[in-house]
Amino acid sequence: MNTQLIYVDKESAEVSNNADGSFTNAISEGVIVKQGDAISLEGIAINSISVGSEVIEIPETVKNYDYKTNAMKLNCFFYIHHNYQFTVSFPLAIKKEEIYTDVNAANYGYYKSTDFDGAANFFNLSILRTQLKDDFNNAGKRYYVGCFNHAGTANNPAPAATIDDPLLTPNYARFDFLTTDLEFQVDTGYDNPTNIANKITADFHSGTPSPQYPNLEFLNAEAYYEKPISFSGAGLPYDLYNLSVTNQNASVNTAYAFPRPFNNPDSTLRYWSLYQTLLGVQNPYYYFWGSRLLSSNRQAKNNAYGNYLHSIGEFLNPPHSWNIVSYNNLPFSGGNTIYNDGFVVCSNLPYNQSTIEKLREFIHSQKQLPITEGTTESIRTTDKKFYRWNLLFGRCNPLGRTNDGVGIASPYATLTCETFFSHFASAFYNETTFNAQYINEIDFTLLPNYIINYKGVDYTAKNLAKILDIMIVPVDTGVNGNNEINVGFILNNTSIGGEVYLRGNNILVDFSPTRREANCVMLVNPNVKSGGSTNNIDDYSKIINLGAPDMNMLFDETRGRFAIDNMSWANYIGSGNSDTAVATADQEVITANAQNVIDPQLFSYRDELNNDIPNAYTKYAQSGLGIHDLSVINRDGTSVVIDKNSSVDIKSKYQNSLLSRMGFDYQQIIDTYGIPSVIFDNRTYQSKIIREYPTYFPFPFTTNAEFDTAINESLSVNNNSLPLFDLQLSRNITNVNIASSSAKAFANNPPKKLAFPYWLVKTDIIDGINYTADGKPQNILGVCNRSYTSGDFAFSFNTDYNIIATHDFVLTGIKTSILNPDLTPATIDDATAVIYKIVSPNQQLEANKIAEEIAEEERNKNTKSQ
């Protein structure tokens, strides 16, 4: 036989096309292929840098996956810990408070202005205290940072004309968070996991130096500044000239921490508004979705029935577009408010797609697991029957209930966080309770079979409630309500002694700062610049940094998994006011029995007798980032948020994403059953062991410092807060520093090493072998199965099948394509080579063989004829 070997490689190809994985090599003198010649592969060497090492493959494309496989975004909120250094709880202990009292005004019941201690000017912050007596319950906790806006975002809030502008109050404004989108990207191909982790960490830490001069005319160039939130004033602070200020898409942001982030004509700040400042909130989604339901700019109301009740004298004032009210009395009998499962409270919220979308998010964000239901039956998120949410009734007076502090000879009253009795409902759909629905208002008709078009599809109200997993039903308000169709909330059975709930009550959302659900703090920097005076408003720093400057992605070689850590700004011992370097200044600690070291009284509670009562608490960190969503990135660079409510969307977008390939499950990062203020603990984060309470993890997702569980040893200290390591405890010694390090959120799974088990070699020499994927046959001549790898090459040898030429032709070039099993182009490098083999049979031997076969046939015929 006559055998010819033809060598082709990508590096010497005349044409190379990475889009389809092909390269074409010319054969200068041509090769004659005769009829009957056999064509096959002699050898394959796929060159892909690092393929033979302990590496992870990041494919450039995956079939039917429309997003980048090597890049994602973490959508984050900034938070601050309530450590009394830069935060003070509302309401404030001050000598003069005013609230809007016109019940027909949009700002009714909200703070109007404040005069601090009657001082001529407000800017001496040393007097600032909280009036909240039980603020110790909030000490040290996370508060997510944002502000009320009638336009713009918390990153770029819109100004208000005056301090009295009703647009600033929650009845008009929405609440937006200070946000960042951490985009990270790695190279496609093969890379070791440590380098992948380091590259992502570098992306987390990216920032924009400020100022920058983005053109060559640097002598007269206009500088570009990354400015802090809503900064205004003559010139920028020195801090912004001398420091590298990170941009919006980085892990640190510079925020305006002073009670005037909006334009305000009162430059003395003697008067200011709570709703004009940057706030921290403990219950972020209550503020986010609640403001969008309450705001007249965001949510229409159906007030026809309320206007009817006003016309007959039952409502003192008509409802407004900024109120959410109840339209039916709660059943009252024998001195008790009492009703069974299925009782419906009709609201003035219209039953339509826009309202239902907001309500779904709001209700699910407020779900909670009652302590009495914390049993081993409640495993993580599986037993929805235990979860409920509270339908709030009434509004807390911002100054507290009317009987608080009345008899005290004091310029202000002491307050505690209050919750007017809430009415409980299932947080998720319950068929039995839904079918038991009833209402006590003869004007109203419940409509469980009402047809609503939701996102282009018609549903009955019952089926939509089941699909969206919420307990609401449309209510026809009858002739007196112009037959408007309103949202009805289906409640669980309740009996309340001595309380009467009449229609006209504000329900669902209340932003009074004495409402536990609405607890908030004001961000304020009380420090002055070097040489400045606390009596000069221009000397205050006004800005602070927020975020997680040391946020990391890491790879633990022992556990063989990726992990995220340092999502909070660590609590360091620091140098304080020392004039010499402190060797342990960068030691990360958790501080037990913490108090503000600089001023234990600052921003703390002030009692009825004007005494400062400092709180003691556990200080885990200063600030940080919480991940509230994940985004994938289109090939054009635009990002798309993965819908956390859709299992279909999660599967289509998260599967094949970078974090998925690194071993993280989606629910590890986005799990809405978590509670914002919960301390991260690996015991409840990574365990498959049944736990008593399935909400013991934070959402938005974050990590914090941790210490050895043998905490008693760490708390044994002498009178100078230094460790004794004996059997006693802290003995009320304050500021006990416990050496700590960041908790690590490990991926549940090891990373996926290879994207595909083998490669295919496609050729255009001749048709003959069909490889079919998704019903599309391709001419595949060979398979490289990755069994043999060395250095940067994977090898495969001759195949046991070939193609027989059916006619003569001249081969002048060969187009070779290296493909993945799904027929997408493989990621290969230039040294990739293929050796083709053409075998031509010996003509004389073939003629002799044919003659012998003919002779044999003749002999057989003669034998049969005898």
Secondary structure as GFF3:
##gff-version 3
##sequence-region A 1 866
A	DSSP	beta_strand	2	9	.	.	.	ID=ss1
A	DSSP	beta_strand	15	17	.	.	.	ID=ss2
A	DSSP	beta_strand	22	33	.	.	.	ID=ss3
A	DSSP	beta_strand	38	47	.	.	.	ID=ss4
A	DSSP	beta_strand	56	58	.	.	.	ID=ss5
A	DSSP	beta_strand	67	81	.	.	.	ID=ss6
A	DSSP	beta_strand	87	89	.	.	.	ID=ss7
A	DSSP	beta_strand	96	99	.	.	.	ID=ss8
A	DSSP	beta_strand	111	115	.	.	.	ID=ss9
A	DSSP	three_ten_helix	116	118	.	.	.	ID=ss10
A	DSSP	three_ten_helix	125	127	.	.	.	ID=ss11
A	DSSP	three_ten_helix	135	137	.	.	.	ID=ss12
A	DSSP	beta_strand	142	149	.	.	.	ID=ss13
A	DSSP	beta_strand	152	153	.	.	.	ID=ss14
A	DSSP	beta_strand	156	157	.	.	.	ID=ss15
A	DSSP	three_ten_helix	166	168	.	.	.	ID=ss16
A	DSSP	beta_strand	174	177	.	.	.	ID=ss17
A	DSSP	beta_strand	179	185	.	.	.	ID=ss18
A	DSSP	beta_strand	189	191	.	.	.	ID=ss19
A	DSSP	alpha_helix	193	204	.	.	.	ID=ss20
A	DSSP	alpha_helix	238	242	.	.	.	ID=ss21
A	DSSP	beta_strand	252	256	.	.	.	ID=ss22
A	DSSP	three_ten_helix	274	276	.	.	.	ID=ss23
A	DSSP	beta_strand	279	281	.	.	.	ID=ss24
A	DSSP	alpha_helix	284	294	.	.	.	ID=ss25
A	DSSP	alpha_helix	304	311	.	.	.	ID=ss26
A	DSSP	beta_strand	332	333	.	.	.	ID=ss27
A	DSSP	beta_strand	336	339	.	.	.	ID=ss28
A	DSSP	beta_strand	344	350	.	.	.	ID=ss29
A	DSSP	alpha_helix	353	365	.	.	.	ID=ss30
A	DSSP	three_ten_helix	371	373	.	.	.	ID=ss31
A	DSSP	three_ten_helix	384	386	.	.	.	ID=ss32
A	DSSP	beta_strand	388	391	.	.	.	ID=ss33
A	DSSP	beta_strand	423	426	.	.	.	ID=ss34
A	DSSP	alpha_helix	431	435	.	.	.	ID=ss35
A	DSSP	beta_strand	445	446	.	.	.	ID=ss36
A	DSSP	beta_strand	451	454	.	.	.	ID=ss37
A	DSSP	beta_strand	457	460	.	.	.	ID=ss38
A	DSSP	alpha_helix	461	468	.	.	.	ID=ss39
A	DSSP	beta_strand	472	476	.	.	.	ID=ss40
A	DSSP	three_ten_helix	479	481	.	.	.	ID=ss41
A	DSSP	beta_strand	485	490	.	.	.	ID=ss42
A	DSSP	beta_strand	494	497	.	.	.	ID=ss43
A	DSSP	three_ten_helix	516	518	.	.	.	ID=ss44
A	DSSP	beta_strand	520	523	.	.	.	ID=ss45
A	DSSP	three_ten_helix	537	539	.	.	.	ID=ss46
A	DSSP	beta_strand	543	547	.	.	.	ID=ss47
A	DSSP	beta_strand	552	556	.	.	.	ID=ss48
A	DSSP	beta_strand	561	565	.	.	.	ID=ss49
A	DSSP	beta_strand	568	570	.	.	.	ID=ss50
A	DSSP	beta_strand	589	594	.	.	.	ID=ss51
A	DSSP	beta_strand	605	606	.	.	.	ID=ss52
A	DSSP	beta_strand	612	613	.	.	.	ID=ss53
A	DSSP	beta_strand	617	619	.	.	.	ID=ss54
A	DSSP	beta_strand	621	634	.	.	.	ID=ss55
A	DSSP	beta_strand	639	641	.	.	.	ID=ss56
A	DSSP	alpha_helix	647	654	.	.	.	ID=ss57
A	DSSP	alpha_helix	658	661	.	.	.	ID=ss58
A	DSSP	alpha_helix	666	669	.	.	.	ID=ss59
A	DSSP	alpha_helix	682	685	.	.	.	ID=ss60
A	DSSP	beta_strand	705	706	.	.	.	ID=ss61
A	DSSP	alpha_helix	711	715	.	.	.	ID=ss62
A	DSSP	beta_strand	736	739	.	.	.	ID=ss63
A	DSSP	beta_strand	741	742	.	.	.	ID=ss64
A	DSSP	beta_strand	745	746	.	.	.	ID=ss65
A	DSSP	beta_strand	759	763	.	.	.	ID=ss66
A	DSSP	beta_strand	770	773	.	.	.	ID=ss67
A	DSSP	beta_strand	776	784	.	.	.	ID=ss68
A	DSSP	beta_strand	788	790	.	.	.	ID=ss69
A	DSSP	beta_strand	793	797	.	.	.	ID=ss70
A	DSSP	beta_strand	803	804	.	.	.	ID=ss71
A	DSSP	beta_strand	809	819	.	.	.	ID=ss72
A	DSSP	beta_strand	833	840	.	.	.	ID=ss73
A	DSSP	alpha_helix	843	865	.	.	.	ID=ss74
###
